Amino acid sequence: MNQRTWKRELNYSLFIAPALLFYVLFSVYPFLSMFYYSVTDYTVRKITNLSFVGLDNYKHLFGSDLLRTGLKNSILYAVLMTVFQTSLGLVLAVFLDRKLATRNLLRSVFFMPAVFSPLIVGFLWGYLMSTSDYGLINQGLEALGLGKINFLGDKDIALYSIVFTQLWQWTGWAMVIFLANLQSIPKDLYEAADIDGASGWKQFWRVTLPLMQPSVNVVAVTAMIGGLKVFDIILALTDGGPGNATQTIMTAYIKTSFNEGFYNRGAAFGVVFFGIVMAITLIMMRYLSKWGEKIR
Amino acid sequence: MTTRPYSAKRRLRRYPWILEAILILLAAVVFVPVYYLIVTTFKSPEEAALHPLSLPAGLDFGNYAAAWEAMVYPRVLANTAIVTIASVIGIVVFSAMAAYGLARRSHTLHRAIFYLFLAGLMVPFQMGLVSLYKLINALGLMDSLLAVIFVNIGSGCTIAIFLFHSFIQSSVPLELEESAFMDGCSVPKTFWLIAFPLLKPVIATVAIVSTLNVWNDFMNPLLFLQSREHNVILLEVFRNIGQFSVDWTSLFPMLMLGVAPLMAFYLFMQKYMIKGVAAGALKG
């Protein structure tokens, strides 16, 4: 190898270096070190001379109401978000793909909540769903002669109320991605289907949906991973309450690690969380690609 | 031949009035919270409780002035802008460079590094927050905007590299670069003069998606910024909302000031933003 080619190779490597450095230092290394901390006695009271404690921290997970509830809620939340964001977004996109006079305006209205910060959306909906005199939704319910609903204070419905606010925020985002996919479907496919006399429904199932597979994959997987990591909106709406009714993986992790100081238990929880995210994502991708093969 | 006019007629015949009416109604309902947020900023608690959806009796900007001062808005806006601009530039430049290096070289090591970046799309790196906190402390970056910027670049570059990489492989012709090399152009020069300008569409996509993510990120500032001089907008909103008062409508201008910059950005750039978000999700 002469000097010039060698220099060229070095240059390419130097190009990769900055991104790799930031990524490894601030994402990969902290993540990997959690595997180590999860088997030590690292807490706020013992930050040096860590000793090995085996699987104690993992055993603790199963006995902890906070962590179990967080896990259960995050999975429920993520599944609900995935199912409804995908289906509602798809319906909106199919309707707004038609030549309506107001469709551009409608699209921008539906998408708008997606540019807001979930934290502020949370505070806003906290006021809207409040049971005090000014809570807009409960005012409406009372005007209709119905009773007040304690959307965020009732442990049986608080999580669903949160899901509702997030569907308000993110369905338009899914719609935009579906619309981009819809616009890439050649129009003559529909003309051919028309000539064959296929009904609107049949065209949707036979022509549209199979070709929508790329965007359905993206929206479903993103909603699932994002749902499992949900944090800001919970903090703003309920802070995990009432009781532990709306704790999620991230709120429980932060509470255990930063508020209670059990870094080791937080780490073990993180490792379990990682396993769950990987398992769910892989199962989903496999299922989605099987679906893709079947309808092709 | 005879079916064609029939089908054209069938498509023309029915304009979906009912569908459009239903969608307009739905959009109006979806818009109510935003409308409520805006009108409530001008109301007193009594007025807002009695006539929640009516237009305000008067346009009193006193609430805004108070919120502006309580949040020290110019400072938090500047901090948020610094964090966002620096993070987005870092993500765009470093990711484009890395994606270029990885797309133009295919040794096993390069492929391994590419998959390491790809893994970041799935792995929940937030779980490393405890170690990250320790690391930021050890680097002496605690309570500095740089901490948030660095962490944003570290997490934002994965999706960006993915987008740049697939674009370079599909749409940046190697021939141009080869002839540049023949003329004695160095790798950095070739990249900046020939490849980088061709990346414009992806740069726009990456910049838009990263701006939304970074501007709206709350967890990193919450963990790494403590003093008020270094607060970003969301931290200041969070701090003030915590002090719940009887005068609850005075908090609405703060929420409004919190979403206003991105809302303005959206109103002027919505076409590009919607395109960018869709492209960021689908290309690749």
Interface residues (C-beta under 8 A of the other chain):
Chain A: R8 E9 N11 Y12 S13 L14 F15 I16 P18 A19 L20 F22 Y23 L25 F26 S27 V28 Y29 P30 F31 L32 S33 M34 Y37 F95 L96 R98 L100 A101 T102 L105 L106 R107 S108 V109 F110 F111 M112 P113 A114 V115 F116 S117 P118 L119 I120 F123 L124 W125 Y127 L128 D133 Y134 L136 Q139 W168 G172 W173 V176 I177 L179 A180 N181 E191 D194 I195 P214 S215 V218 V219 T222 I225 L228 K229 F231 D232 L235 A236 M250 Y253 I254 S257 F258 Y263 G266 A267 F269 G270 V271 F273 F274 V277 M278 T281
Chain B: T3 R4 S7 R10 R11 P16 L19 E20 L23 I24 A27 V30 F31 P33 V34 Y36 L37 P45 A48 A49 P52 L53 G90 F94 S95 M97 A98 Y100 G101 L102 R104 R105 H110 I113 L116 F117 G120 M122 V123 P124 F125 Q126 M127 G128 L129 V130 S131 L132 Y133 L135 F150 V151 I153 G154 S155 C157 T158 I161 F181 S186 V187 P188 F191 L212 W215 N216 F218 M219 L223 L234 V237 F238 I241 W248 L251 L255 G258 V259 L262 M263 F265 Y266 Q270 M273 I274 K275 V277 A278 A279 A281 L282
